[in-house]
Amino acid sequence: MSPAKQSPASPAKRRGETGTKTTTTTATTDPTATTDPQDAAAPETGTTARSGARAGYGTVALVGMGPGDPGLLTLRAAEALGRADAVVVHRALCHDEFLSHCRPDAEILDTAEADPGKLTARAAKAGKNVVRLFHGDPGLACGLAAEGGALEKAGIPFEVVPGVSAVTGVPGYAGIPLTDAKHREVRIIDAGAGGVAWDRFSSPEATLVILGAENSVAEVAKGLMAVGRPDTTPAAMTTMGTTTEQETVVSTLHRLAADTKGMEAPAMIIVGDVVGWRDRLSWFETKPLFGWRVLVPRTKEQAASLSEQLREYGAVPDEVPTISVEPPRTPQQMERAVKGLVTGRYEWVVFTSTNAVKAIREKFSDYGLDARAFAGLKVAAVGEQTSRALVEFGVQPDLVPSGQQSSEGLVEVWPPYDEDLDPINRVLLPRADIATDTLIAGLTELGWECEDVTAYRTVRAAPPPAPIREAIKGGGFDAVLFTSSSTVKNLIGIAGKPHNVTVIACIGPQTAKTAEEYGLRVDVMSDKPSVSALAEALAEYGARRRTAQVEAGDPLRKPSQMRRGARRRR
């Protein structure tokens, strides 16, 4: 994380910053910076198009990726990553979501293995377009001065892509504005190396942002009180800012060291009356599932929308597939079904899962067909997820149950066969090999003839890695979302039974019944069988739980922190 570039000497001339004074007192050091501490801050420069640039060299983009949250990556930074031949970054300190913006063939060069400046220059001299990623903003407490200077000296063209700084990003996520109507001055202090002249920061009007002090909180507080800051001055400390591990403790200078004992680096201290805004402006750490580690028993592709929704609630989703989807053993059935679709053999096609949609799409692709092959057919989908998959394919479903999203719900709204209105009474059901006969029985009773075709097989997935299995059985997950009875059976089969502190959330009564049969306590059940409703129900449960803890005056603890020996949240 890096402090943001400060206001120039005449801030009153800048639109939107009239009367605000910001002072940087020392060369601030970002707690998460991976470059050498002697790399001084430097003003940001634009693209260099100097005559010294040498022919055949690639260009370098010195890119800030923000203080931690992948969502704070700028559009300009994402664009630079998307066109880079090589990316230079410390892999261990870089979230995978940042690198998801890279081209599939981009080379990732790890600064943990070699000097970042040399890695960057070597790749650029080989004619590659290079992105050098920095935490926070590259112009403050990062390597812009040293690495940018070396590139200029070598004749390698470069540009700077500023990033969101920890100095502004972390307080924003903590719900603490650095300025308000009464406090216009912000002063940034690097306390990492000690020896700060605290008498320069005695004015109560200035908001102090202190970096690198997680191991010297007591000395910082004593130094400020010694030069006249009242011991009742509001102070806050935030660790792991802008990530789902963020933790903020609000205190006073007198109590700060005791109240923040054990907090981890990187951390930031904010001192001043603006800390009082946190009670009203805290928005991130008050999300209903903030910091909850939630197991989603689906593949990444299937869980994409669900995981995104969970992140909006503050959770950390972890996808663990419990079912592996494989092609049918005899593909001739599907081949005949596709031929029947094209030649008008069927009146209806029913899709009961996204996997069925995917199986038909793949078979269409094999024959050079697309969504136009559904012309003249009526299409039904059993639920919202399947309906969305069809729309993405280019097919608008004619029938989707509005109530219960299941085979039973589809039968309830299905029209009976009428020989005067329906030229054909045949219905195609491309489904899994283990599908139940409920839908077929219901449609047959309504006068339709069903052709049940195995579009794919479902088999139990391989066991997840050992750390995941240990987390499931040991209470490392705060919640598990079960989206079907088979996910209950298969998860327990491949990874073991979830710990009793883990919140169990089920998509419907049948799934809940299966979970209870396996000895699990069901805490949450969605009011309708959709993954979106299940995530919403879990969020409502989390909000009620948090409210109860606050009203009781209890420390805020996630379910996983209720087990013996777990670290408790302040």
N, C-alpha and C positions, 0 to 999 in steps of 0.2 A: 504494500500500500504506500502511496506517495502523497505528500501534501500538495495542494493545488497551487497554481501560480497565483501570486498575490497581486493586489491592485497596484498600479503605478503611482508615482509620487503625487500626481494630481487627480485623485479619484473623483473629485467633485465635477470634473469635466466629462466623466463617463456616464452615459445615459443609464438610468436605473440604479446608480450607485452613489447618487449625490449625498454628500456629507458623511460617507462611510470611510473610515480609516482602517487600513489593514497593514500590519507591520510584520515582517519576517526578521527575527533577531539573530538567528544563527543558521548555519547550514543544516537544515532539518534532515533527519535520517528516518526513512520509512522502515518500520519494524519488519516488513516482509521483503524489503528490497534484497536482491540477490547479487547486486554489484558491490564493488569495494566501497567502504564508507568514505574514502577520500574523494570520491566522485562528487564534485560540488554541483550545486544547482546552477542552471544556466537559463537565460531567456530563450524562449522557443524561436526557432528560425523557420522560415518557409523552405520550399524546395530549392536546393542549390543547383543552379545551372551555370556553374562557373566554367571558364575556359579550361580550367585544370582537369576537368573530368576526362577520363581516358576512354578511348574507343574500345568497344568489346566488353566493357564492364557492365554488370547489371546494376539496378538501382536498389537502394535500401530504404525501407520505411521504418522509422523508429516510432513504435506504436504503444500508446498507453492502453491497458486493458481494464483499468478501474481497480477498486480496492478489494474485489472478491466476487460480488454477484455477477454472473455471466450476463444478466440482463442489462448491466450498465455499460456493456461494450457499445461504442458508438457506431453509427452507420458507416462512417468513413473507415473505421478500423476493420469492420466486417468486410468492407469492399477490398481493403488492402490484403486481408488474409485470403480472400477468394481468388486473387490473381497472383499470389506468391508462388514461386517455385520452391522456396525453402523458408522455414520458420525457425527462428532461434529463440528458445524459451527454456526455462527450468521446468521440466515435465512434472516433477513432484509438486510444484506450487501452482500448476495451471489446471484448472477444471477442464474436463473433456469437452464441455459445451463451447469453450473458446475455440478449440481446434476443430470443432464440427463445421466451422465456416471455411476451413481450408479445402483446397482441391484434393480429391482422393490420391493423386500422385504427388502431392507436396511432400518434400523431405522435412522431417522434424529433427532439428539439431538441439541436443540437450546441453544447456550451459553447465550442468553438474559434471559433465565429462571433459569440458575444455573451456578455455577463456572465451566469454561471449563475444568480445570485440574481434578476436581472431577468427572465430567461427563465422561471424557475419562478413568480415572482409574477404575471407577465403571463398565463400560462396558467391559473393558479388563479383570477385575477380574472375570466377569461372563463368561469368555471363548470366548468373541467375538473378531473378528479382527476389529480394529477401525482405522478410518482415522480422524485425527484432522486437519481441514483446517485453514490455516492462509492466510491473505492478503499479497501479495508480497512474500518475502522469510522468512521462519520461523527463520532463524539465525540472522536476523537484525531487531531490534525494535519490535520483536514479543516475544512469550513466550517460545522459545526453552530452554533458560537457566533454567527458573523456572519450566516449565512443564516437560521438559526432565529430569531435576534433580530429580523431584518428582517420575517420572516413574522408574528411575534407583534405587532410594532408596527403592521403593516398590517391586523391583524385576520383573517389567513388561518389557518384551523385546520390543524394539522400533527401528525404522529406521527413517532417515531424507530424505525427498524428496525436494530438493531445488526448489524454484520457481523464476520466472522472477521478479526482483526488480523494484520498482518505480523509484529508482535512475537511472537506465539505461532504463527502459521501457518507462517512460513518456517523457524524452528528445528525445528518438528515434521516438515516435509518434508525437512529436512537430517539428521534422525536425532539431534538434539541436545536433550535435555530441559533446560529452564532451571533446574529444581531437582531435587535428589535428596535422599537421606537426610542427607547431610553439608552440603549447600548450600541454604539456605532463602531467601536474599535475592536479588532481581533488581533491577537498577538500569538504567534506560533513559536514554540520553544522546543528545542531538541535537548532533552535531559538524559539521553542515552550515555553520554560520556561523562556526566557529572560536571561539577565546577560552574554551575549556572549562577550568574550574578542576580540573585532574586530581588535585590533592591530596585532593579529596573522595572519590576512588574508589580509594584505595590498598589498602583491605582485601581480602585474597585470598579472603575468605569469600563475597564478593558476585559473582554472575554479572553481567557487563556486556553489555547489548545496545546497540550503537552504530549509529545511523542517519546517513545523509548524509555518510559519510566515505570514499566510494570514491576521491576525489581527494586525500585527505590521510591515507592509511594510515600513512605513515612518521611524520607528526607525532603521530598517535594513539598509536602504539606507543612513540615516544620519550617522550611525556608520561606514559604509565603507568609506564614503566621508571624515569623520573626521580623519581617519587614512591614508589618502593619495590617495584613489582610486578616479580618476577624475570623475567629475559629468557627463561626457559624456560617461562613461563606459557602453557598451551595457548590457542590462538586460532584461530578459523575465520572465513572470509569466504564468504558465499553471495550470488550474483548471480542475478537473474531468478527469485526464489524462488517455488515452487509451480507453475511452468510447466515445460514440457518442454525449455526452454532453461536450466533451473536448473543451476548449477555451484557446487560447494563445494570450497574448498581448506582443508585443516587444516594448521596450522603452529604456530609459537610467536611471542611478541611480537617476538623478535629477528629472525626470518626472514619475518614476515608481509608486509612491504612488497615484498620481492623475490619471494616466492612468488606474490603476487597481481597482479603487474604485468600490465596489459592487461585486467584484468577490467572488465566493463561495468556501468553503473548500470542499474537501482537495485540497491544492494548493502547488506548488513547484516554487521556484525562482531559476533561473540560471543567474549567473553574469560572464561576461567575453567576450572576443572577439569572441568566438565560436558561440555566439548568431547570428552573422552576416551570418552564413550559412543557417539560416532558409528560407531566400528568395528563395534559390535554392533547398533546401531539404525538404520543407514542402510538404508532400504527403498525409497525413491523413485528415487534415482539408480542403484540397482543392478538395476532392472528389466531384463529381457533385451534389450529393444529401446528402452531409454531414449533419447529424443531423436532416434531414427531417423525420417527423413522417408520414408514409404513410399507409392509410387504404386499406387493401386488403379484398374485400368482398367474401371470400372463407373460407372453413374449413382449419385447420392446415394441414391436410393430403393433400388436393388439392393444397394448397399454398406453399408447402415445397420448390420446386425448384424456384418459383417466389420470395419468401421471401429471399432465399439465394442470388439470383441475386441482389435484392434490397440492401441487406447488403453489397455486394461487391461495390456498388455505394455509400456507406456511410449512407444509410437510416435506419430508425428504423421501420420495418414493423409491423403492428398490424392486425392480422387476425380476421375478423368479419363475420361469416357465415350468408348469407342472404337466403339461400335455405337449406331445410332439405330434405335429400333423404330417402325415405321409400320404403319398398317392395310393389309390386303390390297387389291390393285387392284380385285378383283371381290368385293364382300361377299356375293354371292348364295350362295356355298358355305357360309359361316358361318351364314347365315340358315337354309338347309336343314338344316345340322347341328343347330342349336338346336331346330328343329322336330322333328327325329328323336329328340332326347333326350327331349322331352316326350311324344312319341307312342309311345315304346317300341321304336324301330328298332334300338337297340344293346344288347348285353349288357355291354360294357366301354367305359370311356372312359379313355384314357391321356394323362397330362400329363408332358411331357418337360422343362418349364421353368416358371419363375415367370411368364414373359411369356405363356405359353399360358393359365395360370390367370387372369391379368389380362385377357386378350382375351375369355375366356368370361364372366368376371364383367361386363365392360362390355357385352357383347351381351345378357346376362341382364337387366341394368339397363334397356337399351333396351326390352325387352319386358315389364318389370314382374315379372320372375321372380327367385327367390332360390335358396338351396341346396336347398330342398325339391324342386326339379325333378330332383334326382339320386336321388330315392326309387326303389328297385328296381333301380338300376344298380350295377355294380361299378366301382370307381375305382382306378386304379393311378398311382403317382408314381415317377419315375425316381430321385429322391434326396431327401435330408433337406430341402434348401431348398424344393423344389417341394412336398413333403409339408406343410411349415409354412405355405406360402401357401394350400394347400387347407384346412387346419384353420382358418386365419384367416377363410376364406370360409364356414366352417361345415360342411365336408365332411371326413369321416374316411376316408383312403385304406384300401382293402382289401388292397392289395399294394404293398410297397416293398422293393426288394432290400436285403438286410442286408450283402452283401459289396460287390462292385463296383457303384458307383452310376453306371450308364451304361445305354445301350440294351442292350449285351451282358449286363450284370448282370441287367436286367429279364427278358430272354429266358430266362436260366438258371432263374429261379424261376417262370416263367409256366406255368400248367397247360395241357395239351393239350386241344383241343376234344373234348367227349364229347357225342354227339347225344342220349344218354339223360338226361344231367344238365343240359345247357345248351340252353335253349329257342331261343336265337338264337346264331348264330356270328359276328355282326358286331361289329367293334371300331372306335371312333372315335378318330382321332389328330389333334387340333388342334395344329399345329406351325408352325415357321418355314418360310419358302419355301426355305431352303437346307438343310433337314434331310436327313441321310443316310438310305439305305434299309435300314440294318442291322436296325432294329426290325421293319419291315414284312416283310423276308425271313424273320426268325426266327419271327414270329407266323404267317405263311403256312405255314411248314413244320410248325407245330404244329396246323394245320387251321383257323385262323381267317381270316376275310375282313376285310381292313383298308380303312377309308375314310380316306384321307390328305387332310386339309383344311388349307389355308393360313389360319392364324389371324392371322398377322402377318408383316410383312416386316422383314428386318434389312438396314440399309444402313450404310455407313461414316459415322461421325460427323464433324462439322466439326473442323478442327484446333484444339487448345487454344490459349490465349493465348500470346504470344511468350515470357513469362518461364517458363512451364511447359515449352515446347519447349526452351528454352536449358538449363533444369535437367536435363531428360532426357538431352540430348546432352552436356552439360558436367559431369555427375557430381554434380549438386545433389541427387539422390535417393539414399538409402542402399540402397533395395531396390525392386523392382518385382514385384508379384504377377500372374502370368498365369493366368487361370482357364479358358482354352480356347485352341485353336490360332488361332481367329479374332481373339482379343485380341492375340496376338503380331503377326499380319499387319497388323491395323488400326492398332495403336499405332505400329509402325514406319512405316506408310504415312502417318499424319497428323502424326507428331511426330518421327520419326527413331529411330535405333538408340540404346538406352541406353549410357551410358559404361561402359568396361570395369571400373571400380571398383564399379559398382552390383551388388548381390546380386540374382541372378535366381532367383525361386521359381516353380515350375510345379505345377499341380494334378494332373498325371498324366503317364504315359509319352508319350502322343501329343502333348500340349502341349510337353513337354520336347524331343521330336524336332523339332517345328516350330521351336522357339527355336534349337536347334542348327543347323538348316538355314539360319537367318538369321544365323548366325555368333555367336550368343550363348553364353556359358559358363553352364551351368545349375548353380547352387550348392545349391539346395534343391528337393526334390520330396516332396510329401505321400504318406503311406502309403495313403491312400484319397482318392478324388476328391470332396472336399467343401471348401468355402471355410474352414470352421472348422478342419479338419485342416491346411489349407495355412498358416493363420495360426499355428497351434501349431507346425508344423514350422519356420517362420521364427523363432519365438521360441526354440526349442531351438537353432537355429543361432547366434542372437545370444548366448545364454547360454554356449555352448561357446567362441565367439570371445572373449567378455569374460574367461572363465576363463583362456584361453590367454595373453591379454595380461597379466593379473595375475600368473600364475605365471612369466612371462618377465621381469617387471619393466618391461614396456613401458608407455608412456602410454596411457590409454584413449582410443581413437580410433574414431569411426564410419567406416563404409566411405567416405562422402563426404569425410572428412578425410584420406583416403589419397592423394587426387589432388594433383598439384603445386600449390602455392600455397594450399592449404586451411588454415584455422585449426585448430590442434591443441588438443585438450582436454587439460587437465592430468591 
